[in-house]
């Protein structure tokens, strides 16, 4: 039985344990005069029995599924002759992949060494035994623990307290998983970034104005060992994001103001869904639109006025990205403006202020914390966009502030560096983690700034 089917079976056993615990509690309460003589409601006794049955079995299943692959790999690799045992984890992973291909039939046994063919047979036997033992252990623990939970049901047992305690631990575990996952991501990026700076000088990355991470084929190429200056990438990222924000923020914010304060109900019911439809368009469609329509149009207009423009430009990517981001700003700002208490509007209008003055002096300042949150979300969306930049702005890392030239962004280069089979021991691949760390710090700084703005105005209008 596969782990997925075993998980479903465990859930079914937990439901059966719930029903048995529920019926047993009612049966014990009947001679005493009803469920009012129970310490807890029958549903809590059933939930307690289900927890006893399901939780230990699910923990065993998760641990088994998590460590099964590593244990089997160690055992299979250990069956090989000493001279064939790999020296590193990377070589062991490659050898294990070859053995797995032989075991699955994707690679004929005659194309590999006899020792690897024998290891493939061991792998098949180990997997079969592991599945058998896992099924037996999980089902046995579920049945035994469920039986113990059912037997220990007593009228004076405070099942409600035990169930709520279990739920508190479950919620705490969920929060802990989120925190540990974040910490794991951060530390993994930091670890790889440190490895990168062991190969590339710190100042070259932060102060370098050339980005050419590929290995040079000739000594006269740009940087015989590659150039890893991040300034062109962050300049391109900020340039495209700035253009996108110059389009998205005014249009989205003014649209939200019109829809929330000036438009009638019929107009709002038509325009708001149409704006939100823009958020559902795939980014690759925006990329095609930018590459095939917007970029040539910008190039033709620039040529007609005597300017030189590239067929792929930051302006084309920024304009289309701004159109894509308009729903984020508009929808969130509209919800925030509508959340401002009506009493503020009524008080301002009662004092003789016009609707425009009420919007500028009362509603907008009160809604500013939420509006800043929407703009921050839009900025994060712009910084993380990749497809539109690849198709409309190109891959050239040019250090320029001219929006008519080709530029690239940090996220595009991260994707480019990690495409295909890569060795995580070269400066080229490790550069992706360094760029990710710098992007993380940039986003963190934006979050801190936005949080300070939100707190400042929230204190004034709470």
C-alpha positions in Angstrom: 0.0 0.0 0.0 1.4 3.4 -1.0 1.8 6.2 1.5 -1.1 8.1 0.0 -3.5 5.2 0.4 -2.2 4.4 3.8 -2.9 8.0 4.8 -6.5 7.7 3.7 -6.8 4.4 5.6 -5.5 6.0 8.7 -8.0 8.8 8.4 -10.8 6.2 8.0 -9.6 4.4 11.1 -9.6 7.7 13.0 -13.2 8.3 12.0 -14.1 4.8 13.1 -12.4 5.5 16.5 -14.4 8.7 16.7 -17.7 6.9 16.2 -16.7 4.1 18.7 -15.7 6.7 21.3 -18.9 8.7 20.8 -21.1 5.6 21.2 -19.2 4.3 24.2 -19.5 7.6 26.1 -23.3 7.6 25.4 -23.5 4.0 26.5 -21.7 4.7 29.7 -23.9 7.7 30.4 -27.2 5.9 29.9 -27.2 4.0 33.2 -26.3 7.2 35.0 -29.3 9.2 33.7 -28.0 10.7 30.4 -25.1 12.6 29.0 -25.6 15.4 31.6 -23.7 13.1 34.0 -20.6 13.0 31.7 -17.7 15.3 32.4 -17.6 16.3 28.7 -19.9 16.1 25.7 -19.9 12.8 23.8 -18.3 14.6 20.8 -15.2 15.3 22.9 -14.9 11.6 23.9 -15.1 10.7 20.2 -12.6 13.3 19.2 -10.2 12.1 22.0 -10.4 8.5 20.6 -9.8 9.8 17.1 -6.7 11.7 18.2 -5.4 8.6 20.0 -5.9 6.6 16.9 -4.7 9.0 14.2 -2.0 11.1 15.6 0.6 8.5 16.5 0.0 6.6 13.3 0.4 9.8 11.2 3.6 10.7 13.0 5.1 7.3 12.3 3.9 7.6 8.7 5.5 11.0 8.2 8.8 9.9 9.8 9.0 6.7 7.8 8.2 8.5 4.5 10.8 11.2 5.3 13.7 8.9 6.2 12.9 5.9 4.0 14.8 7.1 1.0 18.0 8.0 2.9 18.1 4.7 4.8 17.5 2.7 1.7 20.2 4.6 -0.2 22.7 4.0 2.6 21.9 0.2 2.6 22.0 -0.1 -1.2 25.3 1.8 -1.5 26.7 -0.3 1.3 26.2 -3.4 -0.7 28.6 -2.2 -3.4 32.3 -3.3 -3.5 34.6 -0.9 -1.6 36.2 0.4 -4.8 32.8 1.4 -6.2 31.5 3.3 -3.1 31.2 7.0 -4.1 33.4 9.6 -2.3 30.8 12.4 -2.1 27.1 12.9 -1.7 26.8 14.2 -5.2 28.4 11.0 -6.7 26.2 8.9 -4.4 23.1 10.6 -5.6 24.1 10.1 -9.3 24.9 6.4 -8.7 21.6 6.0 -6.8 19.7 7.5 -9.8 21.4 5.0 -12.1 20.5 2.1 -9.8 16.9 3.4 -9.6 16.7 3.6 -13.4 17.8 0.0 -13.7 15.3 -1.1 -11.0 12.4 0.7 -12.8 13.4 -0.8 -16.2 14.2 2.6 -17.7 17.8 1.5 -18.1 18.6 -2.1 -19.2 20.8 -4.0 -16.8 23.2 -4.9 -19.6 24.2 -1.2 -19.9 25.6 -1.0 -16.4 28.2 -2.8 -14.3 27.0 -6.2 -12.8 27.4 -4.7 -9.3 24.9 -2.0 -10.1 22.5 -4.5 -11.5 22.7 -6.5 -8.3 22.2 -3.3 -6.3 19.1 -2.6 -8.3 17.7 -6.0 -7.2 18.5 -5.1 -3.6 16.8 -1.8 -4.1 13.6 -3.4 -5.3 13.6 -5.9 -2.4 14.3 -3.1 0.1 11.4 -1.0 -1.2 9.0 -3.9 -1.1 10.1 -4.7 2.5 9.9 -1.1 3.5 6.3 -0.8 2.2 5.3 -4.0 4.0 6.8 -3.0 7.3 5.4 0.6 7.0 1.9 -0.7 6.4 2.0 -3.2 9.3 3.5 -0.7 11.7 1.2 2.2 11.0 -2.0 0.1 11.0 -0.9 -1.7 14.2 -0.2 1.6 16.0 -3.5 3.1 14.8 -5.5 0.1 15.9 -3.7 -0.3 19.3 -3.7 3.4 20.2 -7.4 3.7 19.1 -8.3 0.7 21.3 -6.5 2.2 24.3 -8.2 5.5 23.8 -11.6 3.7 23.6 -11.0 1.5 26.7 -10.0 4.5 28.8 -13.2 6.4 28.3 -14.8 7.1 31.7 -17.8 9.3 32.7 -15.5 11.4 34.9 -12.8 11.8 32.2 -12.3 15.4 31.2 -12.1 14.7 27.5 -12.7 18.3 26.5 -9.5 19.5 28.2 -7.4 16.8 26.6 -8.8 17.5 23.1 -8.3 21.3 23.5 -4.8 20.7 24.7 -4.1 18.5 21.7 -5.5 21.2 19.4 -3.3 23.9 21.0 -0.3 21.7 20.4 -1.4 21.2 16.8 -1.8 24.9 16.2 1.6 25.5 17.9 3.2 22.9 15.6 1.7 24.6 12.5 3.1 27.9 13.6 6.4 26.3 14.3 6.5 24.6 10.9 6.0 28.0 9.3 8.8 29.6 11.3 11.2 26.7 10.9 10.5 26.7 7.1 11.3 30.4 6.9 14.5 29.9 9.0 15.5 27.0 6.8 15.1 29.1 3.7 17.1 32.0 5.2 19.9 29.9 6.5 20.2 27.8 3.3 20.5 31.0 1.3 23.0 32.5 3.8 25.1 29.3 3.7 25.3 29.3 -0.1 26.0 33.0 -0.2 28.9 32.6 2.2 30.3 29.9 -0.2 29.9 32.3 -3.1 31.9 35.1 -1.3 34.6 32.5 -0.6 35.1 32.4 -4.4 34.3 36.0 -5.4 35.5 39.0 -3.4 32.8 40.8 -1.4 33.6 44.2 -3.0 33.5 42.9 -6.5 29.9 41.7 -6.1 28.7 44.9 -4.4 30.7 47.5 -6.3 31.2 45.8 -9.7 29.6 47.3 -12.8 29.9 44.3 -15.0 27.8 41.1 -14.9 29.1 38.2 -16.9 28.8 35.0 -14.8 29.5 32.5 -17.6 32.9 30.9 -17.7 35.2 32.6 -20.3 36.3 30.6 -23.3 39.1 33.0 -24.1 41.5 35.0 -22.0 40.5 38.3 -23.6 36.8 37.8 -22.7 35.1 40.1 -20.1 36.6 38.7 -16.8 38.6 35.6 -17.5 36.9 34.0 -14.5 33.5 35.8 -15.0 32.3 39.2 -13.8 29.9 39.2 -10.8 29.0 42.9 -10.3 25.4 43.2 -9.0 24.9 46.9 -9.8 23.6 46.4 -13.3 21.1 43.9 -12.2 19.7 46.0 -9.3 19.7 49.0 -11.6 17.6 47.2 -14.1 15.3 45.8 -11.4 14.7 49.3 -9.9 14.3 50.9 -13.3 11.6 48.5 -14.5 9.9 48.4 -11.1 9.8 52.2 -11.0 8.2 52.4 -14.4 5.7 49.8 -13.4 4.8 51.7 -10.2 4.5 55.0 -12.1 1.8 53.3 -14.2 0.1 51.1 -11.6 -0.1 53.4 -8.5 -1.7 56.5 -10.0 -4.1 54.5 -12.3 -5.0 51.9 -9.6 -5.4 54.5 -6.8 -7.4 56.9 -8.8 -9.6 54.0 -10.1 -10.2 52.9 -6.5 -11.1 56.5 -5.4 -13.6 56.8 -8.3 -15.2 53.4 -7.8 -15.5 53.9 -4.0 -16.6 57.5 -3.8 -17.9 58.8 -7.1 -19.2 55.9 -9.3 -22.8 54.8 -9.0 -23.6 51.2 -8.2 -24.2 50.1 -11.8 -20.9 51.6 -13.0 -19.0 50.0 -10.1 -20.5 46.6 -10.8 -19.1 46.7 -14.4 -15.7 48.4 -14.0 -14.5 46.7 -10.8 -14.8 43.1 -12.2 -13.2 44.2 -15.5 -10.2 45.6 -13.5 -9.9 42.5 -11.5 -9.9 40.4 -14.6 -6.5 41.8 -15.4 -5.1 39.9 -12.4 -6.2 36.6 -14.0 -4.3 37.0 -17.2 -1.2 34.8 -17.3 2.1 36.6 -17.2 3.2 34.9 -20.4 0.3 36.6 -22.2 1.4 39.9 -20.9 4.9 39.0 -22.1 3.7 38.3 -25.6 1.8 41.5 -25.6 4.8 43.4 -24.5 7.2 41.7 -27.0 5.0 41.8 -30.0 3.0 45.0 -29.6 4.3 47.4 -27.0 8.0 47.1 -27.6 7.8 47.6 -31.4 5.4 50.5 -30.9 7.9 52.2 -28.5 10.7 51.6 -30.9 8.8 53.1 -33.8 7.7 56.2 -31.8 11.3 56.7 -30.5 12.7 56.4 -34.1 10.1 58.9 -35.4 11.3 61.6 -32.9 15.0 60.9 -33.5 15.7 58.7 -30.5 17.4 55.3 -30.6 15.4 52.5 -29.0 16.1 48.8 -28.7 13.6 46.2 -29.8 13.6 45.1 -26.2 13.5 47.9 -23.6 12.9 48.5 -20.0 10.0 50.9 -20.9 8.1 48.2 -22.7 8.5 45.7 -19.8 7.7 48.4 -17.2 4.5 49.6 -18.9 3.0 46.2 -19.4 4.0 45.2 -15.9 2.3 48.3 -14.6 -0.9 47.3 -16.4 -0.6 43.8 -14.8 -0.2 45.3 -11.3 -3.1 47.8 -11.5 -5.7 45.3 -10.0 -3.5 44.8 -7.0 -3.4 48.5 -6.2 -7.0 49.2 -7.2 -8.7 46.3 -5.5 -6.9 46.6 -2.2 -7.2 50.4 -2.1 -10.9 50.2 -2.9 -11.5 47.7 0.0 -9.4 49.9 2.4 -11.3 53.1 1.4 -14.6 51.4 1.8 -13.5 50.3 5.3 -13.1 53.8 6.5 -16.0 54.5 8.9 -19.0 56.3 7.4 -19.0 58.6 10.4 -15.8 60.3 9.2 -17.4 61.1 5.9 -20.6 62.4 7.5 -18.7 64.5 10.0 -16.6 66.1 7.3 -19.6 66.8 5.0 -21.6 68.2 8.0 -18.8 70.7 8.6 -19.3 72.1 5.1 -16.4 70.2 3.3 -17.0 69.2 -0.3 -16.8 65.6 -1.4 -13.3 66.2 -2.9 -12.1 67.9 0.3 -13.5 65.0 2.4 -11.6 62.6 0.2 -8.3 64.4 0.4 -8.3 65.6 4.0 -10.2 62.8 5.8 -10.7 59.5 3.9 -7.3 59.3 2.2 -5.2 59.9 5.3 -7.3 57.4 7.3 -7.0 54.8 4.6 -3.3 55.4 4.0 -2.0 52.5 6.1 -4.0 50.0 4.0 -3.1 51.8 0.7 0.6 51.5 1.6 0.1 47.8 2.2 -1.4 47.4 -1.3 1.4 49.4 -2.9 4.0 47.3 -1.0 2.3 44.2 -2.4 2.5 45.7 -5.9 6.2 46.5 -5.5 6.9 43.0 -4.4 5.0 41.7 -7.4 7.0 43.9 -9.7 10.3 43.0 -8.3 9.6 39.3 -8.5 8.2 39.3 -12.1 10.3 37.3 -14.5 8.4 36.3 -17.7 7.5 39.8 -18.9 11.1 41.0 -18.3 12.6 38.0 -20.3 10.3 38.6 -23.2 10.2 42.4 -23.3 13.4 43.6 -21.7 15.9 40.9 -22.6 18.8 39.3 -20.7 21.6 41.8 -21.3 22.9 43.2 -18.0 23.4 46.9 -19.0 24.2 49.6 -16.5 21.9 52.3 -17.7 19.1 54.6 -16.7 17.8 54.9 -20.2 14.4 53.2 -20.3 14.8 52.7 -24.1 17.7 50.3 -23.7 17.8 46.6 -22.9 18.2 45.7 -19.3 17.6 42.7 -17.0 16.6 42.1 -13.5 17.7 40.0 -10.5 15.0 37.4 -10.7 15.6 36.8 -14.4 19.3 36.2 -13.7 18.5 33.8 -10.9 16.4 31.8 -13.2 19.0 31.9 -15.9 21.7 30.7 -13.6 19.8 27.8 -12.3 18.4 26.4 -15.6 19.6 22.9 -16.6 22.0 20.6 -14.8 24.2 22.7 -12.7 27.0 22.0 -10.2 26.5 23.8 -7.0 30.2 24.2 -6.5 30.9 26.9 -9.1 30.7 30.6 -8.6 28.2 30.9 -11.5 25.6 28.8 -9.7 26.3 30.1 -6.2 25.8 33.7 -7.6 22.1 32.9 -7.8 22.0 32.5 -4.0 23.9 35.7 -3.4 21.4 37.6 -5.6 18.6 35.9 -3.8 20.0 37.1 -0.4 20.4 40.6 -1.6 16.8 40.6 -3.0 15.6 39.3 0.4 17.4 42.1 2.2 15.9 44.7 -0.3 12.4 43.4 0.3 13.0 43.4 4.1 14.0 47.1 3.9 10.9 47.9 1.9 8.8 46.1 4.5 10.4 48.0 7.4 9.8 51.4 5.7 6.2 50.6 4.9 5.6 49.3 8.4 6.9 52.6 9.9 4.6 54.6 7.6 1.6 52.4 8.5 2.3 52.7 12.2 2.7 56.5 12.0 -0.7 57.1 10.3 -2.5 54.3 12.2 -1.7 56.0 15.5 -3.3 59.2 14.2 -6.5 57.7 12.9 -7.2 54.8 15.3 
